[in-house]
Amino acid sequence: MIVADAKRQAQLDRMLHEFILPFLADTKILWLSGDGDPFASRHYRAILRETARTSPSMKIDLHTNSVLCDETAWADCLLAGRVGGVGVSIDAASAATYAVVRRGGNFERLLQNLAFLSELRASGDIKRFHIMFVMQEINFHEMPDFVRLGQRFKVDKVAFHLIRHWSRAMTDKEFAPASLEPRSPTIQGICVSS
């Protein structure tokens, strides 16, 4: 888990109010996040709450790991009627694999939150719902089960992507055995839609 220290938090607070919120004033669609979970960041939560007041017609697309994306967080961030789509990064179809690839996550809680999102999709409160899987040595054998997980929660799409080395989560030494060799430069990902 990467958390900003007090000095960085103060800088982020200033950027939020002096730059980000004014910049978003005329935004039609906001996509969060891709660089961390929006529900784990108090700054992202503040953006979601503030834009409900300042830009009520703005549509939001969320990229989350869904561990914190539950009914309480949804209400706290004032998301009802504002979300176009939700993409959930999971990378596993079993609790054992999830414990390794999503250290600190809770698979049972994830499943409960996927059920919540599935209900929102079924009611039309969100228009798109998909789950994502980064393929690596430890999890590729769960790809068929991951498709079944998508079917269970009636997602619109199941997406598979090759692992990329971001240099934040793994060292070069840790990354080498995680990647799937040989890697094809022509395959960027696989997508299964309903």
Backbone bond lengths (Angstrom), bond angles and torsions (degrees), N, CA, C in turn:
res aa  C-N    CA-C-N  psi(-1)  N-CA   C-N-CA  omega(-1)  CA-C   N-CA-C  phi
1 M - - - 1.449 - - 1.525 108.68 -
2 I 1.314 116.31 131.53 1.457 121.77 179.38 1.527 107.66 -110.11
3 V 1.343 116.48 119.33 1.459 122.03 -178.39 1.523 108.50 -126.80
4 A 1.330 116.38 134.32 1.463 120.97 179.43 1.524 110.44 -68.43
5 D 1.344 115.48 144.15 1.462 119.69 176.01 1.538 109.17 -76.77
6 A 1.345 116.48 177.52 1.467 121.23 -174.47 1.524 112.46 -59.80
7 K 1.326 117.07 -40.65 1.473 120.66 179.53 1.532 110.42 -63.06
8 R 1.331 116.45 -45.46 1.467 120.53 179.84 1.526 110.41 -67.04
9 Q 1.327 118.20 -37.26 1.473 121.53 177.36 1.525 110.09 -59.32
10 A 1.344 116.91 -42.70 1.463 120.89 178.88 1.520 111.09 -63.91
11 Q 1.335 117.34 -40.38 1.467 121.05 176.70 1.532 110.27 -62.87
12 L 1.327 116.56 -43.21 1.463 120.96 179.97 1.530 111.08 -64.83
13 D 1.333 117.26 -39.31 1.468 120.73 176.48 1.524 110.64 -59.47
14 R 1.331 116.12 -45.78 1.465 120.54 -179.75 1.532 110.33 -64.02
15 M 1.338 117.59 -45.04 1.469 121.08 178.89 1.529 110.95 -62.14
16 L 1.320 116.62 -38.71 1.462 121.16 179.78 1.522 110.70 -57.12
17 H 1.325 116.81 -50.51 1.467 120.61 -174.19 1.525 114.21 -83.79
18 E 1.335 117.45 -30.88 1.461 119.53 -176.69 1.518 113.96 -92.00
19 F 1.326 117.29 -24.10 1.455 119.30 -175.67 1.528 113.73 -124.89
20 I 1.329 116.60 -56.42 1.466 119.94 -170.30 1.525 112.42 -64.16
21 L 1.326 118.24 -54.25 1.470 119.77 -177.73 1.530 112.01 -62.29
22 P 1.350 120.54 -44.65 1.470 118.78 175.64 1.535 112.17 -61.69
23 F 1.330 117.18 -37.85 1.463 121.54 -179.97 1.535 111.10 -63.74
24 L 1.325 117.07 -33.38 1.463 121.50 -177.40 1.530 113.70 -82.42
25 A 1.308 118.12 -1.87 1.467 122.03 -172.77 1.528 113.32 -52.63
26 D 1.320 118.55 -39.72 1.469 121.72 -177.66 1.523 113.34 -106.69
27 T 1.321 116.63 12.44 1.457 121.26 -177.52 1.533 110.54 -71.69
28 K 1.318 115.64 135.46 1.473 120.73 179.40 1.527 111.82 -92.63
29 I 1.354 116.06 -37.77 1.470 121.13 -179.31 1.526 108.15 -134.42
30 L 1.319 116.16 129.87 1.459 122.38 178.33 1.520 108.57 -117.46
31 W 1.325 116.96 127.31 1.457 121.93 179.50 1.516 108.65 -108.53
32 L 1.323 117.50 118.60 1.463 123.68 177.02 1.517 107.96 -125.90
33 S 1.295 128.39 127.62 1.423 122.34 13.76 1.509 109.99 -137.08
34 G 1.310 121.79 -69.68 1.450 121.88 -178.46 1.520 112.58 97.10
35 D 1.315 116.94 -13.87 1.464 120.38 179.64 1.524 110.72 -127.35
36 G 1.283 115.85 29.50 1.462 122.01 -175.94 1.519 107.41 139.52
37 D 1.282 117.07 165.65 1.459 119.40 -176.71 1.525 111.19 -83.79
38 P 1.347 118.82 127.53 1.462 119.95 -178.64 1.535 113.27 -62.58
39 F 1.312 117.80 -26.86 1.464 119.93 -178.87 1.530 112.19 -80.87
40 A 1.329 117.02 -13.57 1.463 120.67 178.93 1.524 112.08 -90.47
41 S 1.320 116.59 -11.25 1.462 121.20 -176.60 1.525 110.91 -105.69
42 R 1.318 116.38 124.80 1.472 117.80 178.77 1.519 110.53 -67.34
43 H 1.333 117.68 -26.32 1.468 120.10 178.33 1.528 111.31 -72.29
44 Y 1.310 116.85 -42.08 1.468 118.80 175.68 1.525 110.58 -64.07
45 R 1.319 116.76 -41.10 1.476 119.90 177.59 1.527 110.25 -61.04
46 A 1.330 116.71 -39.80 1.469 120.31 178.56 1.525 110.38 -64.40
47 I 1.320 117.38 -39.98 1.467 120.68 177.04 1.523 110.05 -61.20
48 L 1.324 116.31 -44.78 1.469 119.82 -179.33 1.527 110.84 -62.83
49 R 1.322 117.66 -44.93 1.473 120.88 -179.92 1.527 111.69 -66.78
50 E 1.334 116.96 -46.83 1.468 120.72 -177.01 1.525 112.19 -64.89
51 T 1.340 117.14 -39.42 1.467 118.55 -179.47 1.524 111.86 -69.90
52 A 1.314 117.62 -21.37 1.471 119.56 174.03 1.519 109.71 -62.96
53 R 1.323 115.33 -34.09 1.461 120.87 179.73 1.532 111.38 -84.68
54 T 1.344 116.86 -45.75 1.466 120.84 -172.86 1.524 113.71 -85.28
55 S 1.334 118.02 -27.56 1.474 122.61 -176.55 1.521 110.34 -139.34
56 P 1.322 117.67 64.39 1.474 119.49 -173.06 1.528 114.44 -61.79
57 S 1.331 118.75 -22.06 1.468 119.96 179.75 1.525 112.60 -88.73
58 M 1.332 117.75 -5.47 1.461 121.33 178.63 1.525 109.81 -64.10
59 K 1.334 116.22 134.27 1.459 121.01 174.31 1.524 108.68 -96.19
60 I 1.299 115.68 144.91 1.458 121.90 -176.57 1.516 109.22 -120.66
61 D 1.334 115.65 134.42 1.458 122.61 169.83 1.519 106.70 -111.24
62 L 1.310 116.53 129.10 1.466 121.77 -175.61 1.517 111.86 -110.11
63 H 1.316 115.93 136.71 1.455 123.48 170.31 1.525 105.23 -116.37
64 T 1.318 116.54 114.42 1.461 122.00 -171.03 1.523 110.45 -139.37
65 N 1.322 116.39 161.41 1.464 118.70 169.10 1.530 109.40 -91.41
66 S 1.316 116.92 -5.18 1.463 126.80 173.77 1.524 115.77 67.89
67 V 1.314 118.33 4.41 1.460 119.16 178.53 1.529 110.35 -65.77
68 L 1.332 116.89 -34.83 1.462 121.06 179.84 1.527 112.60 -104.41
69 C 1.305 117.12 1.52 1.474 121.47 -176.90 1.529 109.81 -88.84
70 D 1.311 114.63 81.11 1.454 120.20 179.25 1.527 109.55 -120.35
71 E 1.310 115.77 -175.68 1.462 120.68 -177.18 1.529 112.10 -60.95
72 T 1.326 116.90 -37.21 1.468 120.94 179.59 1.522 111.03 -65.90
73 A 1.331 117.34 -46.78 1.464 121.09 179.35 1.531 110.56 -64.54
74 W 1.327 116.62 -39.34 1.462 121.89 179.04 1.530 109.93 -58.23
75 A 1.324 116.11 -46.18 1.464 120.74 179.20 1.526 111.08 -69.14
76 D 1.329 117.20 -43.44 1.463 121.66 -179.38 1.531 111.75 -59.75
77 C 1.312 117.19 -36.06 1.472 121.81 -178.76 1.530 112.37 -90.64
78 L 1.316 117.20 4.81 1.473 123.04 175.84 1.529 111.94 55.78
79 L 1.319 116.35 50.29 1.464 121.16 -173.42 1.527 114.77 -93.62
80 A 1.297 118.57 -12.25 1.470 120.84 -177.13 1.527 110.56 -54.03
81 G 1.327 115.44 124.54 1.462 121.56 177.22 1.518 115.11 76.03
82 R 1.335 118.02 4.14 1.465 120.73 -176.10 1.516 114.08 -112.24
83 V 1.327 118.53 -10.13 1.462 121.16 -172.65 1.523 110.70 -99.53
84 G 1.343 114.64 126.41 1.456 120.04 176.08 1.517 111.14 -83.01
85 G 1.324 116.22 -47.92 1.453 119.69 -177.76 1.510 112.65 -148.79
86 V 1.337 114.74 157.67 1.455 121.64 176.97 1.516 108.25 -132.85
87 G 1.334 115.36 127.12 1.454 122.51 172.81 1.517 108.90 -113.47
88 V 1.321 116.26 130.02 1.465 120.58 -176.36 1.533 109.58 -115.85
89 S 1.337 116.23 120.75 1.457 122.18 174.64 1.521 108.55 -83.84
90 I 1.337 115.96 122.20 1.463 120.05 -176.19 1.526 111.66 -123.77
91 D 1.326 117.72 -51.73 1.469 123.71 175.06 1.519 114.96 69.39
92 A 1.307 118.87 16.25 1.467 121.70 179.58 1.522 108.99 -162.62
93 A 1.330 114.63 161.09 1.462 119.91 174.77 1.522 111.20 -124.10
94 S 1.321 116.95 3.76 1.462 120.89 178.68 1.525 109.26 -136.04
95 A 1.319 115.26 155.62 1.466 120.75 179.68 1.527 111.03 -62.72
96 A 1.327 118.01 -37.61 1.467 121.10 -177.66 1.527 111.41 -64.66
97 T 1.308 117.47 -46.35 1.466 120.64 179.79 1.517 110.34 -70.55
98 Y 1.314 116.63 -39.42 1.469 121.08 179.13 1.530 110.91 -59.31
99 A 1.321 117.18 -37.83 1.466 121.27 -179.96 1.522 111.75 -62.39
100 V 1.322 116.88 -26.22 1.464 120.95 179.79 1.525 111.26 -89.16
101 V 1.336 117.20 -49.06 1.468 119.70 -174.74 1.526 113.15 -80.78
102 R 1.309 117.35 -19.99 1.469 122.00 178.65 1.524 109.12 -126.70
103 R 1.334 114.98 60.35 1.468 121.10 -178.23 1.522 110.79 -48.86
104 G 1.327 115.61 132.48 1.456 121.16 179.56 1.518 113.57 88.60
105 G 1.325 116.97 -10.24 1.462 120.27 178.87 1.518 111.08 -80.93
106 N 1.302 116.17 164.87 1.452 122.68 -179.63 1.526 107.36 -125.23
107 F 1.325 117.13 108.65 1.460 121.88 -173.48 1.521 112.15 -62.66
108 E 1.327 117.55 -39.97 1.472 120.04 179.66 1.526 110.66 -64.78
109 R 1.314 115.72 -41.79 1.472 119.73 177.45 1.531 110.22 -64.27
110 L 1.330 116.23 -41.21 1.462 120.60 176.06 1.525 110.79 -56.06
111 L 1.330 117.25 -47.46 1.467 120.94 -179.14 1.525 111.28 -61.57
112 Q 1.328 117.30 -39.60 1.469 120.48 176.92 1.530 110.57 -62.43
113 N 1.340 116.57 -41.73 1.452 120.08 -178.70 1.521 112.16 -72.44
114 L 1.333 116.88 -32.03 1.469 119.57 173.82 1.530 109.88 -64.63
115 A 1.322 117.62 -37.75 1.468 121.00 176.72 1.526 110.29 -63.77
116 F 1.326 117.33 -40.78 1.464 121.46 176.39 1.530 110.75 -60.45
117 L 1.336 116.87 -47.55 1.465 120.26 179.28 1.524 111.67 -65.06
118 S 1.316 116.73 -35.97 1.461 120.74 177.58 1.527 111.05 -62.77
119 E 1.335 116.20 -38.93 1.469 120.40 176.28 1.529 111.12 -64.52
120 L 1.345 116.32 -40.85 1.473 119.67 177.48 1.528 110.73 -62.59
121 R 1.322 116.06 -39.40 1.476 119.76 179.21 1.524 110.19 -67.99
122 A 1.314 117.53 -43.29 1.470 121.31 -179.05 1.524 111.50 -63.19
123 S 1.333 117.16 -34.67 1.467 120.95 -179.52 1.526 112.48 -82.70
124 G 1.339 116.75 -8.93 1.462 120.16 -178.88 1.520 113.95 87.31
125 D 1.337 117.32 3.41 1.466 120.08 178.65 1.525 111.97 -67.62
126 I 1.335 117.56 -27.00 1.459 121.42 168.05 1.522 107.29 -124.29
127 K 1.315 116.40 146.73 1.474 121.00 -173.23 1.520 113.37 -92.28
128 R 1.351 117.27 -25.87 1.456 121.49 -178.07 1.529 108.81 -138.58
129 F 1.325 115.56 140.39 1.461 121.14 -179.79 1.517 107.16 -144.51
130 H 1.328 116.82 118.41 1.460 119.16 178.06 1.523 110.76 -138.93
131 I 1.329 114.80 159.02 1.454 121.21 178.19 1.523 108.83 -120.30
132 M 1.343 114.92 150.06 1.462 120.93 -174.45 1.521 111.29 -126.67
133 F 1.315 114.09 150.50 1.462 122.49 -173.87 1.516 107.89 -140.01
134 V 1.337 117.85 116.26 1.455 121.85 174.87 1.519 107.30 -89.32
135 M 1.336 115.53 116.01 1.467 121.27 -175.27 1.522 110.36 -76.67
136 Q 1.323 115.15 131.73 1.456 121.77 175.47 1.520 108.79 -150.63
137 E 1.298 116.37 174.29 1.461 121.81 -174.74 1.527 112.16 -54.35
138 I 1.305 118.07 -39.62 1.462 121.44 -173.05 1.529 113.66 -76.97
139 N 1.343 118.40 -18.72 1.460 118.59 -171.56 1.526 116.16 -125.39
140 F 1.331 119.41 -9.74 1.458 119.97 -171.40 1.525 113.20 -57.84
141 H 1.326 117.56 -28.70 1.465 121.21 -179.77 1.539 112.20 -67.83
142 E 1.333 117.89 -13.50 1.470 121.73 -179.88 1.531 112.90 -93.43
143 M 1.325 117.30 5.81 1.465 119.31 -177.06 1.535 112.89 -58.34
144 P 1.339 120.46 -44.81 1.470 118.92 177.38 1.536 112.84 -60.72
145 D 1.335 115.89 -40.75 1.467 119.50 178.42 1.522 111.13 -66.78
146 F 1.330 117.01 -30.80 1.460 120.43 178.55 1.530 110.59 -67.66
147 V 1.327 116.41 -37.72 1.477 119.77 174.78 1.525 109.31 -62.13
148 R 1.331 116.68 -42.22 1.468 119.92 177.62 1.532 111.48 -64.22
149 L 1.326 117.25 -34.93 1.464 120.68 175.73 1.532 109.70 -62.03
150 G 1.318 115.78 -42.17 1.468 119.78 176.59 1.516 111.88 -61.92
151 Q 1.313 116.87 -40.33 1.467 120.66 177.98 1.526 110.31 -65.42
152 R 1.317 116.57 -40.65 1.466 121.30 179.86 1.528 111.32 -57.46
153 F 1.345 116.60 -41.13 1.458 120.47 -177.95 1.527 113.32 -98.83
154 K 1.335 115.49 11.12 1.476 122.47 173.61 1.527 112.45 53.21
155 V 1.349 115.34 45.76 1.453 119.56 178.35 1.523 109.86 -74.32
156 D 1.313 115.83 159.82 1.460 121.05 178.17 1.522 111.90 -79.65
157 K 1.336 115.66 -27.27 1.460 118.92 -175.29 1.522 109.63 -155.46
158 V 1.326 114.76 144.92 1.460 123.01 170.81 1.524 105.52 -117.03
159 A 1.326 117.49 124.51 1.469 121.20 -177.18 1.520 110.46 -118.36
160 F 1.333 114.90 135.46 1.460 121.85 176.04 1.525 108.23 -115.02
161 H 1.330 115.99 135.39 1.461 121.67 -179.61 1.528 109.12 -133.09
162 L 1.333 115.42 147.27 1.458 119.86 173.74 1.520 109.73 -70.60
163 I 1.310 116.59 145.60 1.458 120.73 177.46 1.527 109.61 -64.82
164 R 1.311 116.15 140.18 1.469 123.39 176.87 1.525 107.45 -119.21
165 H 1.306 115.79 148.32 1.463 120.41 -179.82 1.527 109.24 -92.33
166 W 1.333 116.86 105.71 1.459 122.84 -179.12 1.525 111.65 -87.90
167 S 1.306 117.13 -9.98 1.464 122.99 -178.66 1.526 112.94 65.69
168 R 1.312 118.00 14.25 1.469 120.44 177.62 1.514 111.05 -110.10
169 A 1.302 117.07 -43.40 1.458 120.43 -173.90 1.528 112.51 -89.92
170 M 1.331 117.04 -26.87 1.462 120.56 -176.22 1.521 110.07 -135.74
171 T 1.301 115.32 150.01 1.463 120.17 170.59 1.525 107.48 -79.35
172 D 1.334 117.07 169.02 1.464 120.72 176.40 1.527 110.49 -59.29
173 K 1.322 115.85 -38.78 1.462 120.81 -179.43 1.534 111.28 -65.74
174 E 1.334 117.52 -38.31 1.472 121.32 178.44 1.531 111.41 -73.36
175 F 1.335 116.11 -33.51 1.460 120.17 -176.39 1.531 112.17 -69.22
176 A 1.329 117.75 -40.57 1.467 121.29 -174.47 1.529 113.28 -51.42
177 P 1.330 119.78 -50.60 1.470 117.89 -179.84 1.540 113.42 -75.15
178 A 1.321 117.82 -18.31 1.465 119.93 -179.84 1.516 111.85 -76.21
179 S 1.333 116.39 -30.21 1.461 119.28 -176.94 1.522 110.45 -73.28
180 L 1.301 115.42 156.41 1.458 121.02 179.99 1.525 108.29 -94.01
181 E 1.294 117.48 113.84 1.466 122.32 179.83 1.520 108.92 -107.02
182 P 1.325 121.26 146.33 1.451 123.52 -5.26 1.527 110.10 -77.03
183 R 1.313 115.67 145.76 1.463 120.72 -178.65 1.516 109.31 -93.91
184 S 1.280 115.83 134.85 1.457 120.91 178.13 1.518 109.69 -92.95
185 P 1.337 118.52 125.64 1.465 119.84 179.18 1.521 112.53 -69.67
186 T 1.327 117.49 -12.11 1.471 119.09 -177.62 1.520 112.94 -92.96
187 I 1.323 118.27 -16.26 1.459 120.49 -179.63 1.528 109.27 -95.08
188 Q 1.300 117.58 115.64 1.452 122.10 177.83 1.518 112.15 -99.85
189 G 1.302 117.10 -28.54 1.446 120.78 -179.33 1.513 110.61 175.56
190 I 1.290 115.92 169.62 1.450 123.22 179.62 1.514 106.44 -128.28
191 C 1.306 116.91 137.97 1.454 119.58 -178.61 1.521 109.20 -128.56
192 V 1.315 116.55 134.83 1.454 122.29 176.60 1.526 107.40 -120.20
193 S 1.321 117.20 116.14 1.464 121.26 -179.67 1.507 110.81 -110.46
194 S 1.325 114.75 153.11 1.473 118.00 177.51 1.511 110.19 -80.02
